[in-house]
Amino acid sequence: MEIKASMVKELRDRTGAGMMECKKALKETNGDIETAIEHMRKTGLAKADKKAGRVAAEGLIEFAFSADGKTGCVVEVNCETDFVTKGDDFKNFVTAVANSILVNKPADLDALMAAPITDGGASVQDTQKSLISKIGENTQVRRFVLKQDVKGTLSHYKHGSRIGVMVELEGGDDALGKDVAMHVAASRPSCISSDDVSQDILDKEKEIFSAQAAESGKPPEIVEKMVAGRIKKFINEITLYGQAFIKDPDQSVEKLLKSASAKVLSFDRLEVGEGIEKKVENFAEEVKAQMQGG
C-alpha cells in the first residue's frame, strides 16, 4: 500500500513521533493509522498520543540573536494552559529551541524538529516528547522566522510573552528599530509600503468601495474621487509606512523613518495562538447531552 504524506502527517500530529518512525509504523501496519498508533504505543514511541491531540493555543514567544546582530530568530512554542508557560521546564525548552534555531539554521519546521536542541543533545522532537510526558500537556513548536546575515540591523520587541516582532532596519539605530517593532506589535500592518499591496487586493477593495459610493447617488466624477480617497485611506491603514506612528500620531511611520534616513527592509510579527481555534467548553450543554443520552 502507498504511504501518503497526509497519512504520515496525521500520525505525527497524533503521536508526536518523528517522520521516519511514523512512516515505518504505517508500512508495518499496511497504512492503518489506528493500528499504527497501537503498535507505536507498545514500542514506547507514542506515549504522548492523547496529549498531542489536544488544542495548544497558549505558549511563549522567544528570540535569539548572534553576537554581531546580523542573524536572529523568533519562535512560537505552544502549550495548553497559561499556567504551564510560567514553569521553568517550559521556559527552558522554549529558550533552548530558539538557540537551536540560531545554531543549526534549519530550513523549515521539520528540519528544526530533527536538529539537536543542544550541542550533542537529543533532537528538538525527542525533547518535546519528553516535556509532554513530564508536564502532562500537549506542547508544540509551531513556527519560527530566521533571518541570516542581514544587510541592515535587527531590532526586536516583545509585548509581554505573547507577541514578538523582529524588524530589519537600514539606517537609524536600535532605539528606532525597537520603536518600529513596538508599532508593528500594536498596529499589525500587513506589509511595509503601498508597493507591497497586491493589485488583486486593490481591485477587490475598489469594487466594494465603488458599489458603496454608487449608492450615494452622486455624479460619476464625484464617485470616482470618493473611491480614490477610500483606496488611499485603505492603503494607509494596512501598510506600515502609511500608518500613524503610535508614539506620535501626528506623523506617519514613513515620515519618522525619513527623518532618520532609515527604511524598513522587513518585519515579522508572531502572536501566540494566532489562527488556532480554541475549544470552548460548555459544561451545562455537555451534562444535558449526557443525561438525554442516558
Contacts in CASP RR format, 6 or more apart in sequence:
PFRMAT RR
TARGET T0000
AUTHOR 0000-0000-0000
METHOD contacts of the structure
MODEL  1
MEIKASMVKELRDRTGAGMMECKKALKETNGDIETAIEHMRKTGLAKADK
KAGRVAAEGLIEFAFSADGKTGCVVEVNCETDFVTKGDDFKNFVTAVANS
ILVNKPADLDALMAAPITDGGASVQDTQKSLISKIGENTQVRRFVLKQDV
KGTLSHYKHGSRIGVMVELEGGDDALGKDVAMHVAASRPSCISSDDVSQD
ILDKEKEIFSAQAAESGKPPEIVEKMVAGRIKKFINEITLYGQAFIKDPD
QSVEKLLKSASAKVLSFDRLEVGEGIEKKVENFAEEVKAQMQGG
1 30 0 8 1.000
1 31 0 8 1.000
3 23 0 8 1.000
3 26 0 8 1.000
3 27 0 8 1.000
3 31 0 8 1.000
7 26 0 8 1.000
7 31 0 8 1.000
7 33 0 8 1.000
8 19 0 8 1.000
8 22 0 8 1.000
8 23 0 8 1.000
8 26 0 8 1.000
10 33 0 8 1.000
11 17 0 8 1.000
11 22 0 8 1.000
11 25 0 8 1.000
11 26 0 8 1.000
11 33 0 8 1.000
11 36 0 8 1.000
11 37 0 8 1.000
12 18 0 8 1.000
12 19 0 8 1.000
12 22 0 8 1.000
13 52 0 8 1.000
13 53 0 8 1.000
14 33 0 8 1.000
14 37 0 8 1.000
14 46 0 8 1.000
14 49 0 8 1.000
14 52 0 8 1.000
14 53 0 8 1.000
15 22 0 8 1.000
15 37 0 8 1.000
15 40 0 8 1.000
15 45 0 8 1.000
15 46 0 8 1.000
15 48 0 8 1.000
15 49 0 8 1.000
15 52 0 8 1.000
16 46 0 8 1.000
16 48 0 8 1.000
16 49 0 8 1.000
16 52 0 8 1.000
16 125 0 8 1.000
16 128 0 8 1.000
16 129 0 8 1.000
16 132 0 8 1.000
17 25 0 8 1.000
17 40 0 8 1.000
17 45 0 8 1.000
17 46 0 8 1.000
17 125 0 8 1.000
17 129 0 8 1.000
18 113 0 8 1.000
18 114 0 8 1.000
18 125 0 8 1.000
19 110 0 8 1.000
21 40 0 8 1.000
21 45 0 8 1.000
22 36 0 8 1.000
25 36 0 8 1.000
25 39 0 8 1.000
25 40 0 8 1.000
25 45 0 8 1.000
26 32 0 8 1.000
26 33 0 8 1.000
26 36 0 8 1.000
28 36 0 8 1.000
28 39 0 8 1.000
29 35 0 8 1.000
29 36 0 8 1.000
29 39 0 8 1.000
37 46 0 8 1.000
37 49 0 8 1.000
40 46 0 8 1.000
40 49 0 8 1.000
41 47 0 8 1.000
41 49 0 8 1.000
47 129 0 8 1.000
47 132 0 8 1.000
47 133 0 8 1.000
48 129 0 8 1.000
48 132 0 8 1.000
48 133 0 8 1.000
48 138 0 8 1.000
51 132 0 8 1.000
51 136 0 8 1.000
51 137 0 8 1.000
51 138 0 8 1.000
52 132 0 8 1.000
52 138 0 8 1.000
52 140 0 8 1.000
53 138 0 8 1.000
54 80 0 8 1.000
54 137 0 8 1.000
54 138 0 8 1.000
55 80 0 8 1.000
55 138 0 8 1.000
55 276 0 8 1.000
55 277 0 8 1.000
55 278 0 8 1.000
55 279 0 8 1.000
56 78 0 8 1.000
56 79 0 8 1.000
56 80 0 8 1.000
56 137 0 8 1.000
56 138 0 8 1.000
56 139 0 8 1.000
56 140 0 8 1.000
56 276 0 8 1.000
57 78 0 8 1.000
57 80 0 8 1.000
57 272 0 8 1.000
57 273 0 8 1.000
57 276 0 8 1.000
57 278 0 8 1.000
58 78 0 8 1.000
58 79 0 8 1.000
58 80 0 8 1.000
58 81 0 8 1.000
58 82 0 8 1.000
58 84 0 8 1.000
58 85 0 8 1.000
58 272 0 8 1.000
58 273 0 8 1.000
59 76 0 8 1.000
59 77 0 8 1.000
59 78 0 8 1.000
59 79 0 8 1.000
59 82 0 8 1.000
59 84 0 8 1.000
59 85 0 8 1.000
59 90 0 8 1.000
59 94 0 8 1.000
59 161 0 8 1.000
59 162 0 8 1.000
59 272 0 8 1.000
59 273 0 8 1.000
60 76 0 8 1.000
60 77 0 8 1.000
60 85 0 8 1.000
60 90 0 8 1.000
60 91 0 8 1.000
60 94 0 8 1.000
60 161 0 8 1.000
60 162 0 8 1.000
60 272 0 8 1.000
61 74 0 8 1.000
61 75 0 8 1.000
61 76 0 8 1.000
61 158 0 8 1.000
61 161 0 8 1.000
61 162 0 8 1.000
61 163 0 8 1.000
61 164 0 8 1.000
61 270 0 8 1.000
61 271 0 8 1.000
61 272 0 8 1.000
62 74 0 8 1.000
62 75 0 8 1.000
62 77 0 8 1.000
62 94 0 8 1.000
62 95 0 8 1.000
62 97 0 8 1.000
62 98 0 8 1.000
63 72 0 8 1.000
63 73 0 8 1.000
63 74 0 8 1.000
63 75 0 8 1.000
63 98 0 8 1.000
63 156 0 8 1.000
63 158 0 8 1.000
63 164 0 8 1.000
63 166 0 8 1.000
64 72 0 8 1.000
64 73 0 8 1.000
64 95 0 8 1.000
64 98 0 8 1.000
64 99 0 8 1.000
64 101 0 8 1.000
64 102 0 8 1.000
65 71 0 8 1.000
65 72 0 8 1.000
65 73 0 8 1.000
65 102 0 8 1.000
65 154 0 8 1.000
65 156 0 8 1.000
66 72 0 8 1.000
66 102 0 8 1.000
69 153 0 8 1.000
69 154 0 8 1.000
70 148 0 8 1.000
70 149 0 8 1.000
70 150 0 8 1.000
70 152 0 8 1.000
70 153 0 8 1.000
70 154 0 8 1.000
71 102 0 8 1.000
71 105 0 8 1.000
71 146 0 8 1.000
71 147 0 8 1.000
71 148 0 8 1.000
71 149 0 8 1.000
71 150 0 8 1.000
71 154 0 8 1.000
72 102 0 8 1.000
72 146 0 8 1.000
72 147 0 8 1.000
72 148 0 8 1.000
72 154 0 8 1.000
72 166 0 8 1.000
73 98 0 8 1.000
73 101 0 8 1.000
73 102 0 8 1.000
73 144 0 8 1.000
73 145 0 8 1.000
73 146 0 8 1.000
73 147 0 8 1.000
73 166 0 8 1.000
74 98 0 8 1.000
74 144 0 8 1.000
74 145 0 8 1.000
74 156 0 8 1.000
74 164 0 8 1.000
74 165 0 8 1.000
74 166 0 8 1.000
74 268 0 8 1.000
74 270 0 8 1.000
75 94 0 8 1.000
75 97 0 8 1.000
75 98 0 8 1.000
75 101 0 8 1.000
75 141 0 8 1.000
75 143 0 8 1.000
75 144 0 8 1.000
75 145 0 8 1.000
75 270 0 8 1.000
76 141 0 8 1.000
76 142 0 8 1.000
76 143 0 8 1.000
76 144 0 8 1.000
76 270 0 8 1.000
76 271 0 8 1.000
76 272 0 8 1.000
76 273 0 8 1.000
77 90 0 8 1.000
77 93 0 8 1.000
77 94 0 8 1.000
77 97 0 8 1.000
77 139 0 8 1.000
77 140 0 8 1.000
77 141 0 8 1.000
77 142 0 8 1.000
78 138 0 8 1.000
78 139 0 8 1.000
78 140 0 8 1.000
78 141 0 8 1.000
78 142 0 8 1.000
78 272 0 8 1.000
78 273 0 8 1.000
78 276 0 8 1.000
79 85 0 8 1.000
79 90 0 8 1.000
79 135 0 8 1.000
79 137 0 8 1.000
79 138 0 8 1.000
79 139 0 8 1.000
79 140 0 8 1.000
80 137 0 8 1.000
80 138 0 8 1.000
81 137 0 8 1.000
84 90 0 8 1.000
84 135 0 8 1.000
84 137 0 8 1.000
84 139 0 8 1.000
85 91 0 8 1.000
85 161 0 8 1.000
89 131 0 8 1.000
89 134 0 8 1.000
89 135 0 8 1.000
90 131 0 8 1.000
90 135 0 8 1.000
90 139 0 8 1.000
93 127 0 8 1.000
93 128 0 8 1.000
93 131 0 8 1.000
93 139 0 8 1.000
96 117 0 8 1.000
96 118 0 8 1.000
96 127 0 8 1.000
97 112 0 8 1.000
97 117 0 8 1.000
97 124 0 8 1.000
97 141 0 8 1.000
97 144 0 8 1.000
98 144 0 8 1.000
99 118 0 8 1.000
100 112 0 8 1.000
100 115 0 8 1.000
100 116 0 8 1.000
100 117 0 8 1.000
100 118 0 8 1.000
100 124 0 8 1.000
101 112 0 8 1.000
101 144 0 8 1.000
101 146 0 8 1.000
102 146 0 8 1.000
103 119 0 8 1.000
104 111 0 8 1.000
104 112 0 8 1.000
104 115 0 8 1.000
104 116 0 8 1.000
105 146 0 8 1.000
105 148 0 8 1.000
106 112 0 8 1.000
106 114 0 8 1.000
106 115 0 8 1.000
106 146 0 8 1.000
109 141 0 8 1.000
109 143 0 8 1.000
109 144 0 8 1.000
112 124 0 8 1.000
112 141 0 8 1.000
112 144 0 8 1.000
113 123 0 8 1.000
113 124 0 8 1.000
113 125 0 8 1.000
113 128 0 8 1.000
113 141 0 8 1.000
114 123 0 8 1.000
114 124 0 8 1.000
114 125 0 8 1.000
115 123 0 8 1.000
115 124 0 8 1.000
116 122 0 8 1.000
116 123 0 8 1.000
116 124 0 8 1.000
117 123 0 8 1.000
117 124 0 8 1.000
117 127 0 8 1.000
122 130 0 8 1.000
124 141 0 8 1.000
128 139 0 8 1.000
128 140 0 8 1.000
128 141 0 8 1.000
131 139 0 8 1.000
132 138 0 8 1.000
132 139 0 8 1.000
142 273 0 8 1.000
143 270 0 8 1.000
145 166 0 8 1.000
145 268 0 8 1.000
145 270 0 8 1.000
147 154 0 8 1.000
147 166 0 8 1.000
147 168 0 8 1.000
147 266 0 8 1.000
147 268 0 8 1.000
150 168 0 8 1.000
150 265 0 8 1.000
151 168 0 8 1.000
151 170 0 8 1.000
151 265 0 8 1.000
152 168 0 8 1.000
152 169 0 8 1.000
152 170 0 8 1.000
152 171 0 8 1.000
152 265 0 8 1.000
153 168 0 8 1.000
153 169 0 8 1.000
153 170 0 8 1.000
153 171 0 8 1.000
153 174 0 8 1.000
153 177 0 8 1.000
154 166 0 8 1.000
154 167 0 8 1.000
154 168 0 8 1.000
154 169 0 8 1.000
155 166 0 8 1.000
155 167 0 8 1.000
155 169 0 8 1.000
155 174 0 8 1.000
155 176 0 8 1.000
155 177 0 8 1.000
155 178 0 8 1.000
155 180 0 8 1.000
155 181 0 8 1.000
156 164 0 8 1.000
156 165 0 8 1.000
156 166 0 8 1.000
156 167 0 8 1.000
156 178 0 8 1.000
156 181 0 8 1.000
157 164 0 8 1.000
157 165 0 8 1.000
157 167 0 8 1.000
157 178 0 8 1.000
157 181 0 8 1.000
157 182 0 8 1.000
157 184 0 8 1.000
157 185 0 8 1.000
158 164 0 8 1.000
158 165 0 8 1.000
159 182 0 8 1.000
159 185 0 8 1.000
159 186 0 8 1.000
161 272 0 8 1.000
162 271 0 8 1.000
162 272 0 8 1.000
163 185 0 8 1.000
163 269 0 8 1.000
163 270 0 8 1.000
163 271 0 8 1.000
163 272 0 8 1.000
164 181 0 8 1.000
164 185 0 8 1.000
164 269 0 8 1.000
164 270 0 8 1.000
164 271 0 8 1.000
165 181 0 8 1.000
165 182 0 8 1.000
165 184 0 8 1.000
165 185 0 8 1.000
165 267 0 8 1.000
165 268 0 8 1.000
165 269 0 8 1.000
165 270 0 8 1.000
166 181 0 8 1.000
166 267 0 8 1.000
166 268 0 8 1.000
167 177 0 8 1.000
167 180 0 8 1.000
167 181 0 8 1.000
167 184 0 8 1.000
167 264 0 8 1.000
167 266 0 8 1.000
167 267 0 8 1.000
168 264 0 8 1.000
168 265 0 8 1.000
168 266 0 8 1.000
168 267 0 8 1.000
169 176 0 8 1.000
169 177 0 8 1.000
169 180 0 8 1.000
169 262 0 8 1.000
169 263 0 8 1.000
169 264 0 8 1.000
169 265 0 8 1.000
170 262 0 8 1.000
170 263 0 8 1.000
170 264 0 8 1.000
170 265 0 8 1.000
171 260 0 8 1.000
171 261 0 8 1.000
171 262 0 8 1.000
171 263 0 8 1.000
172 260 0 8 1.000
172 261 0 8 1.000
172 262 0 8 1.000
173 260 0 8 1.000
176 256 0 8 1.000
176 257 0 8 1.000
176 260 0 8 1.000
176 262 0 8 1.000
179 245 0 8 1.000
179 247 0 8 1.000
179 256 0 8 1.000
180 240 0 8 1.000
180 253 0 8 1.000
180 256 0 8 1.000
180 257 0 8 1.000
180 264 0 8 1.000
180 267 0 8 1.000
181 267 0 8 1.000
182 246 0 8 1.000
182 247 0 8 1.000
183 240 0 8 1.000
183 243 0 8 1.000
183 245 0 8 1.000
183 246 0 8 1.000
183 247 0 8 1.000
183 253 0 8 1.000
184 240 0 8 1.000
184 267 0 8 1.000
184 269 0 8 1.000
185 269 0 8 1.000
186 246 0 8 1.000
187 240 0 8 1.000
187 243 0 8 1.000
187 246 0 8 1.000
188 269 0 8 1.000
189 238 0 8 1.000
189 239 0 8 1.000
189 240 0 8 1.000
189 243 0 8 1.000
189 267 0 8 1.000
190 197 0 8 1.000
190 238 0 8 1.000
190 239 0 8 1.000
191 197 0 8 1.000
191 238 0 8 1.000
191 239 0 8 1.000
191 240 0 8 1.000
192 239 0 8 1.000
192 240 0 8 1.000
192 241 0 8 1.000
192 264 0 8 1.000
192 266 0 8 1.000
192 267 0 8 1.000
193 239 0 8 1.000
193 240 0 8 1.000
193 241 0 8 1.000
193 242 0 8 1.000
193 254 0 8 1.000
194 235 0 8 1.000
194 239 0 8 1.000
194 241 0 8 1.000
194 242 0 8 1.000
196 239 0 8 1.000
197 235 0 8 1.000
197 238 0 8 1.000
197 239 0 8 1.000
202 231 0 8 1.000
202 235 0 8 1.000
205 230 0 8 1.000
205 231 0 8 1.000
205 234 0 8 1.000
206 227 0 8 1.000
206 231 0 8 1.000
209 226 0 8 1.000
209 227 0 8 1.000
209 230 0 8 1.000
209 231 0 8 1.000
209 234 0 8 1.000
210 223 0 8 1.000
210 227 0 8 1.000
213 223 0 8 1.000
213 226 0 8 1.000
213 227 0 8 1.000
213 230 0 8 1.000
214 223 0 8 1.000
216 223 0 8 1.000
216 226 0 8 1.000
217 223 0 8 1.000
218 226 0 8 1.000
235 242 0 8 1.000
236 242 0 8 1.000
236 243 0 8 1.000
236 252 0 8 1.000
237 243 0 8 1.000
240 253 0 8 1.000
240 264 0 8 1.000
240 267 0 8 1.000
241 252 0 8 1.000
241 253 0 8 1.000
241 254 0 8 1.000
241 257 0 8 1.000
241 264 0 8 1.000
242 252 0 8 1.000
242 253 0 8 1.000
242 254 0 8 1.000
243 252 0 8 1.000
243 253 0 8 1.000
244 250 0 8 1.000
244 251 0 8 1.000
244 252 0 8 1.000
244 253 0 8 1.000
245 251 0 8 1.000
245 252 0 8 1.000
245 253 0 8 1.000
245 255 0 8 1.000
245 256 0 8 1.000
248 256 0 8 1.000
257 263 0 8 1.000
257 264 0 8 1.000
END
